């Protein structure tokens, strides 16, 4: 890098009146002795002056009137939004729908871990199979099936077959699941 | 309420505080003070009068909406120029995404796109200061944004390096470096004009 290239940094500071004392004097002396730097400095000074002197732009006479109108409209719009915001159809319906879906999914998942409740299973009750164990007499309600068919699938030593009109001993079917595997067809 | 009879000039910070307390007149005074300096800055930044007016309008709307966000930590002028500068840069980005029309499709009576004809571009032909301003503005427009904004704030608007640093959120050293590099680019492009002086 030439001496003049290195000098440019100081020239810019000199241009911005940021130099004092010896540093300023050094620049002045260089400018007096170097025509290239002196020409460069003159052009930079001229540029700075021209930028400073550029004809200022002003706002039109209507500027503040237009601004006031825009503010007035914005206030009216915000007020309007306050009355009808948020539109029900846009926010609440989707929110309710999503919540409902989440609840249904949660319930579905939860129920799969719940004991099988024969009362609500909707299984058509046509055959009652009593099962005894640990002192608890529990009746299974099985779907419509012929007693002989049932007996084939479930040997009598594990699922004794009762009469069709056997009574329920225990209505709490949750206990059924705790003790016995529910029967499904 | 703003006391308009008081001859001592009320500061910008006092005005915005009064506006924050609900004094609409204080906002009107702020607009009166800043509309011309702001449009001068934005016009030289964007090179388009209509866009500059829109940006300055939007700047004041933002001040109106967000007056509660101003805290008396920095000068009010720094705050409002920051808003204006950011909006101007957004406008520049928006322009880049728009399909640009060739200049030939724009009528020559469109002042914003008027360029000097070839005869006038020679040093001997350039005598009109208005033409000089157009030429200089054309070269400012051609500068990269990072140089343009600092050159306009420093050499057109005459902000200090410290103020520019706060407005743009960049270190003072970076401001000085960009100002010098911006000036250098302009000097190279405008050499024929500057040599006349």
Interface residues (C-beta under 8 A of the other chain):
Chain A: X12 X40 X42 X43 X44 X46 X47 X48 X49 X50 X51 X52 X54 X55 X56 X57 X58 X59 X60 X63 X64 X66 X67 X70 X71 X74
Chain B: X28 X31 X32 X35 X36 X39 X40 X43 X44 X49 X52 X53 X56 X57 X60 X61 X64 X65 X129 X130 X132 X133 X136 X137 X151 X155 X156 X158 X176 X180 X183 X186 X187 X190 X191 X193 X194 X195 X197
